[in-house]
């Protein structure tokens, strides 16, 4: 959640009224899971992960996140993307 809060749930991005998914704290998990951004059976094909590592259309648009943050998100997905 800290990665999403700092990098994604910012004005004009993934907040109320912005493009989906809404990544503010109380909505992030339900949005990511309910809208199909996370695939726990094939973590590397998850839309969330694919967009984070994209070199042509990365999220966040300012550029690719540090490798450590991307690794945390991938590990979370691989471990079942629990709501914890």
PyMOL commands that set and color helices and strands:
alter all, ss='L'
color gray80, all
select helices_A, chain A and resi 2-7+28-34+43-45+47-53+67-78
alter helices_A, ss='H'
color red, helices_A
deselect
rebuild
show_as cartoon
